[in-house]
């Protein structure tokens, strides 16, 4: 073999080796996503934030449509990790490449749309600069105009604008430990992405901050009911009410009313805890994830056990028990709410958060 022939053969082999690493070849070699897993991820677990902007069925809205777009895995991962629009960037720690691959496979099974759907929330007439910015930059699409969860986190640490800037522009590293709590629903793992200051300018962030401050921070209250425990008198449920703010820093909740709806057919045999007022007929919101701003339950007139509490400071908690004549069930469960009048907010005469319903009794 001549030297010239050897050189030509080397060049051919080199070019062939390069062709194996082209983006097209990488895409072909990438493992196929699982559309069934992608559907579960999109509809049932973590991606409520995604659906707020891209539509329940990927039909689009505030964000572009995804259904039937036949995006490649590389295109979709790039759009999530390094978005080119207002959308914040999401890190591997929030959603993995494998999960994104499954989502791509699921979107490919959906029919494309002729026109994206409407925004989940439009800018209301006469909106302040802050509310207008919060809506057009996507904040109100996920957090709702009331920013209930966000204002509770801010109240938990008595936040300032410097903290707010870090939480928006460096969210994946500055996410506050006050919100990373054991027992949060699965979608808390995703959370908010990191916004770019070149697309969400500081001046607009200042308008949004002024709007939130004007509404008022919230005390960060939570309530959890235990599973029922049989006793000689009936079935005992324990209710823990706590202010999850940072002790000595976060806002206290004052003038609280704690109500627990009694399941139909059951009666209250006994109750413990300071401030117990007895049972009365009342309007109690249906159980749900309190303070999230993503919908609420319709009110129904029911019997409720009531506690009146003057004050719960940040870091403090109260424990109550409620003994019922019979156990609650999954379809006829205990549910309740915590209401407080101070700190005063502009969203209504009192602030409210729902109590997590009791898990099934063993």
N, C-alpha and C positions, 0 to 999 in steps of 0.2 A: 504494500500500500504506500503510495507516494505521500510526501509531506503535505501537498496541497489537498489530497483526498482526505487525509486525517483531519486537517483543519476544517474542511467543509463538514465532515461528520461531527466534529466537536460542536460547531456552530448549530447544526440541526438538533443535536441532543440538548444543548443549552436552551434553545428556543422552546423545545418540547417541554423541558422541565419548568420553564417560566409559565407556559400555558396552563399548567396544572394549578397555578396559584392566582389566576385571574378571578375577579369578583364573581364572574358567571360560574366558574368551576367551584368556588367556595360555596356559592348558593346551592349548587346541585348536590354537593357533598354534605350540606347541613342536614341534620336529622329532621325528619318530618314532624311537624307539630301534631298534637292530639286535639282535634276539634271538640271532643267531649270534655276534656279537662279545661279547654279554653272557655267553653260555655259555662261551666261551673264557676270558673274564676270571674267571668264577666257578670253573670246574673245572680250568683248566690253568695259570694263571699266578699272579696276585698275591694272591688272596683266601683263602689258607689260614686266616688269622686269622678271617675272616668265617664260614667253614665250621665252625670249631671251636665256635662258639656257635649258629649258625643252621642247622646241618645240611648234609651233603654235597649234598642235593637241595633245600635251602631248606625242609626239613620242620620246622625249629625244634628246640629243645633248651633250652640255657641261655638263648638269645635267642628271640624270637618267630618263628613260622613266616612265611616270605615267599612260598612257592610258591602260585600261584593266588589271591593276596590282591587282585589288581587295584588295587594302590596307584597313585595318580597320580604323575607325575614330581615335582610340587611336594611331595607328602607324603613321598616317599622321600628327596629331597634334604634336606628339613628334618630328617628323622629321623637322617640321617647327619651333617649339619653341626651340628645343635642337638638332640641326643637328649634325651628326657625321662626316661629310666631310668638304669640303672647304666652302660650302654654309653658308651664314650668317644667324643668328637667327632673326626671326620676332616676334614682341611683339603683345599682344592683342590689343594695341592701333593702330596698323597698319592693322591687319586683325583679325577678331574675330573667336572664335571657331565655331560659327554657319556658318560663311562663309567658313571655312575650311571643315566643314561637308558637305556643298553644293558642294564644289569642289570634295570631295571624291565621292559623288553620281554621279557627272557628269563624272568623269574619269571612273567609272564603266560602263558607257554606251558606251565607246569608244572601238574599237577593239585593242587588244594588238599587239605589233610589234615584228617581229622576231629579229630585230637588231635596236638599237637606231640610230637616225639620226646623221648627222655630226655636228661638232661644227659650230656655227654661224660664228665665226672668228677663223682662225688658226694663229699660230705664223708665221709671214712673214719671208722669208729668209733674213738673215743678220740683224735680229731685235736686238736692243740694249738690255742689261740686263733688263732695266726698262720696255720696251714694251713686252719682253718675259714674265716677271713676271706678268704684267698687263693682258696678255692674258691667261696664264695658271692658274691664281688664280681667273679668272672670271671678273675682272674689265672691260676689253675691250669688253666682251661679251655684257654688258649692255650699257656702256658709249661710245663704239666705240674707236678705237685707238686715235682719236683726243680729247677725253674728253671735248667736247665743253661746255656742261652745267657745268661740274665740274670746268673747268678753269674759267668760268664766275663767279661762286660762290666764287672761290678763289680770283679773281680780285676784287669782290665786297667788300671784307674785307681785301685785301692784306695779304693773309693767310701765315702762316709759318708751319713748319713741326710738331710742337706741336699740332696745331689746326688739321692738317691732321690726326695725330695719333688718336686724340679724336673722330674725325668724323668717322673713320673706326672702332675703337674698342668700341665706346660707342655711336653709331649713334642715337639710339632712344632718348637719353637724350641730346646729343650735337648738334642735327640738327640745323643749323644756322638760326636765325630769318630772315635773308635776303632772304631766299628761301621760307618761309612760307607766301605767299602772297595771298590776296583775289583774287578770280577768276582763280586760277590755275586749270588745268584739273583734273578730279577725280583721275587719277592714282598717283597724287602727295601724296595722303594719305598713300599709301604703302611705296613708297620710298625705300631706301636701308636698309638692315638689319644690324645687328651688327656682325662683324667678330671676330673670336677668334684668339688671338695672338699665340696660340699653333699651329694653322693651317695656318695662314698667318703671318709668322715671321716678326719682326721689320726690319730685314735686307732686306727682300724682299720689305717691304713697303718703305724703304729708296730708293731702286732702282726705284720703281714706282714714288716716289716723284721727284727724280732727272730727270726722263724722262718728267714729266709734267712741271717742272720748265724750262727745256730746250726748250720745245715748246713755253712757254710763257703764262702768265695769260691773260684773256680777260676782257675788260670792260663789265659790265652786262647791256646790252641795251635791251629795250622792246619798242614795238610800238603797239598802239591799235586804231582802227578806230571805230567811233560811228555809230549808225544807222543814215540814212539820214533823214534830216528834210526839208520838203517842204518850199520854199520861193518864192517870186515874180519872182526871176531870174531862179529858178530851184530847185535842191535838194542839200542841204548843208551837207557835211560830215566833222566831226572834227577828226583830227589825233593828238594823244598825243604820243610824243617820250620822253622817260625818261631813265636816267641812274640810275638803282635801287641799285647801290652800296651805302655803308655807307658814308655819307658826311664827307669830310676831311680825309677819310681813303682809300676808294676804288679808283680804277683807272679811270681816265678820258678817254673818247673816243675823238679822234681828227681827223680832216679832214674827216668829215662825208658826205655821200651822201644819201639822203632819197628819195626814188622813190615810187610812187603809180601808179599802172597800171590802165588805164582808161578802163572801160568795153566797149566791142564792141558795136558800135552804139551810144555811148554817146560822148559828147564833153565837154571840160572844159570851163565853163563860167567865173569863177573867182577863185582866190586863194589868201590866206593871209599867213603871216608868214615870218620872216626874212630869207633871202637867197633863195627866190623862183626864179627859173631859167626858168620857162616856161615848155612847153611840147615838148618831143622829142621821136623819135623811139629808143627803147632800148631792150636789153635782160633782162627779169625779171623772176626770179624763181617762179614757182607755189607756191601758198600759202601753208603754213604748219606751224608746231610748230618749230620755229627757234632755231637753236643751239643745238638741241637734239642729233644729230649724229645718228638718226634712219632713215636714208633715206632722200632724197631731191627731189624736183620737177624738171621736165624737163624745160628747158628754152624755151621761145617763144618770138618772136619779136612783141612788142605791143607799143602803145603810153603810155608814162609815164609822170606824173607830177614830177618835180625834185626840190629838195631843197638842197643847199650846206650849211653846217654848220661847222664853224671852230673847235668848241670844246663844249662838254657837260660833265661837271664834275659830279662826283658821287653825287647823291642826287638832281641833277637838271633835268629840263624837258623843252621841247619846245612844243608849241601848234600851229597847222596849220589848215586851213580850205580849203576845195576844193568844189566848187559848180559845179555840173554837170547838163547837159541839161535834163537828165532823170535819174530815180532811178536805182541803181544796183539791181540785183536779186540774188537769191541763186545760180543759175547756171551761172550767168554772173556778178560776184561780183568784188568789189574793192579788190585788194591785193597789197602787196608791200614789200619792204625790206629796211633795214638800213645797209649801208656799211661804214667801217672806216678803215683807214690805220695805225693808232697808238692807242694803243701799237702794235708794230710789232710782228707778230706771224709766226711760221715756217710752218703753214698749208696752206699758200697762200699769195698773194700780199695784200689782204685786208681781214678783218673780216666781217662776215655777219650774220644778224639775220632777220628772216621774220617778217613782221607786221601781227598781228592778223586781219583777214578779218572783214569787217563790218557786224554786225548782221542784220537780215532782218529789213527793215524799217516798222514802224507801219502803 
